Amino acid sequence: MNVPGNEQLSVVASIPVGANPVGVAVDVHDHVFVTNSGSGTVSVIDSPTNTVSATIGVGLRPESVSTDPQFGVCVTNGGDNTMSLIDPFNTVVATIGLEGAPGPPVRATRVAVDHILSRAYVTNRLGDRMSIVHISGDPLPFAHDFIDVLNSFGVAVDPMNHRVYVTRPDFDAVSVIDPATNEVIETVPVRQQPTGIAVDAQRQRVYVTNSGSDTVSLIDAVTGDVSDIDVSASPHDVTVDSRGNAYVTHPDGTIQVIDSLSTSVTATLSVGPQPEGLAFEPHSDRLYVANTGNDTVAAIGLATP
């Protein structure tokens, strides 16, 4: 079995960041980006040293973050309905308004980037559409299109086929978007109140945290079949490591590990109060978890036998 048990999992560092950290993403240069919703900033963590190397001012109440290896970092600001684009030198080079098309006001919640198509997909929990932003535009990027998806929340991109997966908490469903048409081509029923979502492209799987049913739904990306994995109460967010193991945050201060082979929980680890977003950093083989309750990020070593 290639999944770490409790004896291998360990918190190797607790890194102070800004107020109310929520979103986490990594880039290809050993950097970890953390949105601090309470201070309007993004903390940049150097993973080899587990220290904060930069703090970047963005918009009001930054919530989610995603990275692109060429163009930088995308941050959605839920408090002012914008997306900040940060270049590789940690400078905000554009602030894109997510309003401007007919319809209800946008409330930015989550963002995912398709590196090949140079698109950022931004969900809108309170509205009936989600935004597409060109991040390679010249001049500065702009919100160029919208997709009709009511009550969109979590979002993830399959880097192999470029399909976009979106959780819809009020409808207990995941919508699948074809990037060629920007239309929903499938709606997959899951359990109650799906929130977080992650794609394991290599194994053609999609993991969905169902905060209202204490389960994680496992979607076969080829067949659309769904199976449910029992986890602890109120699973919030999920990410996948290079071995295909999934990691789930819970408001009781723990993460749980789902083994890629058995598709069952094999370990539980305390990481800090109110963990929310998390991301896997492959070069250090560590998991980084934002603890909203004490303004830290837990760095977790994933040593395996």
C-alpha positions as MATLAB code, in Angstrom:
seq = 'MNVPGNEQLSVVASIPVGANPVGVAVDVHDHVFVTNSGSGTVSVIDSPTNTVSATIGVGLRPESVSTDPQFGVCVTNGGDNTMSLIDPFNTVVATIGLEGAPGPPVRATRVAVDHILSRAYVTNRLGDRMSIVHISGDPLPFAHDFIDVLNSFGVAVDPMNHRVYVTRPDFDAVSVIDPATNEVIETVPVRQQPTGIAVDAQRQRVYVTNSGSDTVSLIDAVTGDVSDIDVSASPHDVTVDSRGNAYVTHPDGTIQVIDSLSTSVTATLSVGPQPEGLAFEPHSDRLYVANTGNDTVAAIGLATP';
ca = [
       0.000    0.000    0.000;
       1.398    3.391   -0.970;
      -0.482    5.571    1.474;
       1.044    7.056    4.632;
      -0.470    5.856    7.895;
      -0.594    7.818   11.127;
       2.943    6.720   11.945;
       4.281    8.309    8.732;
       2.182   11.512    8.706;
       3.612   14.379   10.724;
       3.257   18.144   10.997;
       6.793   19.328   10.280;
       6.073   23.072   10.547;
       3.377   25.500   11.629;
       3.870   28.636    9.547;
       2.312   31.969   10.636;
       0.552   33.768    7.794;
      -2.118   36.500    7.560;
      -5.571   36.623    9.115;
      -8.035   33.855    8.258;
      -6.116   31.833    5.663;
      -8.450   29.807    3.448;
      -7.060   28.933   -0.007;
      -3.795   27.174   -0.880;
      -2.005   26.477   -4.181;
       1.534   25.596   -5.268;
       3.620   26.488   -8.315;
       6.460   24.696  -10.105;
       9.128   26.743   -8.308;
       8.653   25.376   -4.756;
       6.323   28.192   -3.714;
       3.085   27.837   -1.756;
       0.474   30.602   -2.086;
      -2.063   31.209    0.686;
      -5.050   33.564    0.562;
      -5.605   35.461    3.821;
      -9.269   36.449    3.692;
      -9.110   38.544    6.849;
      -6.173   40.717    5.812;
      -6.585   41.089    2.043;
      -3.238   39.492    1.313;
      -1.555   36.445   -0.172;
       1.342   34.861    1.713;
       4.101   33.224   -0.338;
       5.797   30.336    1.439;
       9.174   28.981    0.364;
       8.697   25.222    0.697;
      12.381   24.263    1.152;
      12.567   26.466    4.276;
       8.860   26.592    5.271;
       9.076   30.355    5.770;
       7.070   33.239    4.334;
       9.155   34.967    1.664;
       6.605   37.589    0.531;
       3.234   39.081    1.408;
       1.197   40.515   -1.463;
      -1.745   42.882   -1.120;
      -4.705   41.869   -3.293;
      -8.436   42.637   -3.163;
     -11.060   42.456   -0.446;
     -11.499   39.057    1.183;
      -9.356   36.854   -1.064;
     -10.774   33.349   -1.027;
      -9.240   31.063   -3.619;
      -5.948   30.762   -5.491;
      -4.675   28.840   -8.509;
      -1.355   28.978  -10.359;
      -0.192   28.972  -13.962;
       3.441   28.082  -14.745;
       3.805   30.866  -17.305;
       1.534   33.731  -16.295;
       1.575   33.551  -12.487;
      -1.097   33.329   -9.829;
      -4.851   33.949   -9.950;
      -6.639   35.040   -6.758;
     -10.400   35.508   -6.436;
     -11.512   38.307   -4.098;
     -15.005   37.601   -2.799;
     -15.376   40.957   -1.078;
     -15.131   43.094   -4.216;
     -15.956   40.594   -6.982;
     -12.537   40.744   -8.657;
      -9.690   38.469   -9.628;
      -6.097   39.550   -8.993;
      -3.363   38.328  -11.345;
       0.095   38.104   -9.744;
       3.144   37.780  -11.981;
       6.170   35.523  -11.270;
       7.843   38.450   -9.469;
       5.019   38.638   -6.879;
       3.564   41.826   -8.331;
      -0.144   42.335   -8.957;
      -0.262   43.165  -12.660;
      -4.026   43.161  -13.198;
      -7.276   43.306  -11.270;
     -10.134   41.921  -13.330;
     -13.707   42.839  -12.488;
     -16.042   39.882  -12.630;
     -19.130   42.017  -13.200;
     -20.057   43.641  -16.474;
     -22.348   41.220  -18.251;
     -26.122   41.211  -17.757;
     -27.298   39.244  -14.774;
     -27.027   39.174  -10.984;
     -23.871   40.422   -9.226;
     -21.004   37.968   -9.173;
     -19.699   36.638   -5.868;
     -16.329   35.078   -6.604;
     -15.692   31.939   -4.627;
     -13.250   29.484   -6.194;
     -10.839   29.538   -9.139;
      -9.104   26.868  -11.217;
      -6.664   27.412  -14.091;
      -6.301   25.430  -17.301;
      -2.598   25.863  -18.064;
      -2.810   24.791  -21.694;
      -5.838   26.885  -22.651;
      -4.664   29.818  -20.473;
      -8.076   30.180  -18.872;
      -9.141   30.814  -15.317;
     -12.565   29.503  -14.341;
     -14.203   31.430  -11.481;
     -17.310   30.147   -9.735;
     -20.222   32.195   -8.401;
     -22.028   30.626   -5.450;
     -24.792   33.233   -5.343;
     -25.546   33.535   -9.055;
     -26.465   31.588  -12.154;
     -23.181   31.770  -14.048;
     -19.431   31.358  -13.699;
     -16.729   33.452  -15.348;
     -13.973   32.608  -17.798;
     -10.922   34.874  -17.725;
      -8.198   34.850  -20.385;
      -4.933   35.069  -18.469;
      -2.768   35.442  -21.573;
      -4.602   38.438  -23.003;
      -2.737   41.322  -24.575;
      -3.194   43.943  -23.297;
      -4.154   42.967  -19.771;
      -6.388   39.928  -19.191;
     -10.111   40.367  -19.174;
     -13.275   38.475  -18.295;
     -14.430   37.439  -21.730;
     -17.217   34.954  -21.259;
     -19.647   33.336  -18.872;
     -20.992   29.814  -18.482;
     -24.525   29.189  -17.268;
     -24.091   27.155  -14.075;
     -26.465   27.923  -11.222;
     -24.967   27.837   -7.695;
     -21.396   26.965   -8.741;
     -18.864   26.578   -5.924;
     -15.852   24.240   -6.063;
     -14.048   23.942   -9.386;
     -11.293   21.731  -10.808;
      -9.831   21.205  -14.293;
      -8.770   17.892  -15.786;
      -5.391   18.757  -17.400;
      -5.646   15.832  -19.812;
      -8.987   16.478  -21.525;
      -9.552   20.031  -20.214;
     -13.016   19.283  -18.895;
     -14.105   21.452  -15.986;
     -15.821   19.957  -12.917;
     -17.984   22.205  -10.733;
     -19.724   21.436   -7.427;
     -23.233   22.783   -6.878;
     -24.027   22.566   -3.147;
     -27.725   23.449   -3.343;
     -28.365   20.841   -6.023;
     -26.275   17.940   -4.655;
     -24.562   17.645   -8.010;
     -21.368   18.106  -10.009;
     -21.610   19.689  -13.452;
     -19.138   18.811  -16.205;
     -18.244   21.537  -18.728;
     -16.859   21.009  -22.224;
     -14.269   23.767  -22.869;
     -14.864   23.597  -26.622;
     -18.462   24.782  -26.253;
     -18.430   26.279  -22.736;
     -21.567   24.301  -22.025;
     -22.561   21.769  -19.377;
     -22.457   18.331  -20.993;
     -23.244   16.222  -17.930;
     -24.602   16.614  -14.420;
     -23.545   13.938  -11.936;
     -25.657   13.430   -8.782;
     -23.595   13.137   -5.593;
     -24.483   13.399   -1.896;
     -25.607   16.391    0.184;
     -23.920   19.786   -0.179;
     -20.839   19.057   -2.292;
     -18.134   21.686   -1.789;
     -14.508   20.759   -2.500;
     -13.371   18.930   -5.626;
     -10.101   17.532   -6.999;
      -9.190   15.677  -10.194;
      -6.801   12.722  -10.339;
      -6.149   12.859  -14.080;
      -3.773    9.902  -14.156;
      -6.371    7.537  -12.677;
      -9.343    9.323  -14.277;
     -11.016   10.015  -10.960;
     -12.748   12.993   -9.421;
     -13.043   13.388   -5.627;
     -15.905   15.460   -4.179;
     -16.367   16.391   -0.511;
     -20.023   16.265    0.550;
     -20.197   18.516    3.602;
     -23.813   17.616    4.366;
     -23.476   13.837    4.327;
     -20.035   13.047    5.809;
     -18.893   11.357    2.606;
     -16.524   11.835   -0.288;
     -17.957   10.917   -3.676;
     -15.560    9.230   -6.093;
     -16.565    9.826   -9.725;
     -15.183    7.677  -12.529;
     -14.355   10.323  -15.130;
     -14.802    7.831  -17.975;
     -18.077    6.135  -17.069;
     -19.602    8.731  -14.731;
     -20.194    6.056  -12.089;
     -20.187    7.301   -8.497;
     -19.194    5.535   -5.282;
     -19.183    7.000   -1.777;
     -16.412    6.903    0.819;
     -17.353    7.400    4.478;
     -15.312   10.084    6.242;
     -15.596   12.191    9.395;
     -18.152   14.952    9.883;
     -18.455   17.896    7.482;
     -15.654   17.287    4.961;
     -14.649   20.625    3.489;
     -11.911   20.487    0.851;
      -9.827   17.836   -0.909;
      -6.594   17.476   -2.843;
      -4.686   14.575   -4.402;
      -0.974   13.754   -4.232;
       1.283   12.271   -6.932;
       0.503    8.724   -5.737;
      -3.225    9.262   -6.137;
      -3.997    9.445   -2.428;
      -6.629   12.015   -1.454;
      -6.537   14.312    1.587;
      -9.676   15.818    3.137;
     -10.002   18.685    5.633;
     -12.544   18.680    8.474;
     -13.623   21.518   10.802;
     -12.684   19.481   13.888;
      -9.017   20.250   13.165;
      -8.102   17.093   11.283;
      -7.323   15.818    7.818;
      -8.093   12.316    6.636;
      -6.195   10.261    4.062;
      -7.995    8.182    1.428;
      -5.837    5.432   -0.046;
      -5.820    5.316   -3.846;
      -5.878    1.501   -3.861;
      -8.512    0.683   -1.254;
     -10.444    3.986   -1.670;
     -10.996    4.051    2.077;
      -9.744    6.206    4.956;
      -6.432    4.895    6.290;
      -5.221    7.732    8.528;
      -6.390   10.790   10.469;
      -4.091   13.595   11.618;
      -4.662   16.713   13.739;
      -3.328   19.752   11.888;
      -4.757   22.844   13.611;
      -8.053   24.635   14.240;
     -10.527   24.947   11.361;
      -8.478   23.655    8.439;
      -9.875   24.684    5.059;
      -7.911   24.732    1.781;
      -4.963   22.452    1.134;
      -2.497   21.604   -1.639;
       0.203   19.026   -2.345;
       3.744   20.253   -3.095;
       5.496   17.454   -5.044;
       9.160   18.490   -4.740;
       9.113   18.406   -0.943;
       6.461   15.646   -0.806;
       4.491   17.757    1.643;
       0.907   18.773    2.132;
       0.145   22.392    3.050;
      -3.076   23.096    4.969;
      -4.556   26.515    5.810;
      -5.765   26.680    9.426;
      -8.305   29.488    9.590;
      -8.663   29.164   13.341;
      -5.125   30.233   14.281;
      -3.773   31.996   11.156;
      -1.211   29.336   10.309;
      -0.387   26.892    7.555;
       0.510   23.371    8.604;
       3.242   21.685    6.535;
       2.754   17.920    6.673;
       5.424   15.407    5.732;
       4.085   12.485    3.716;
       6.923    9.994    4.258;
       5.927    6.529    3.057;
       7.468    3.139    3.666;
];
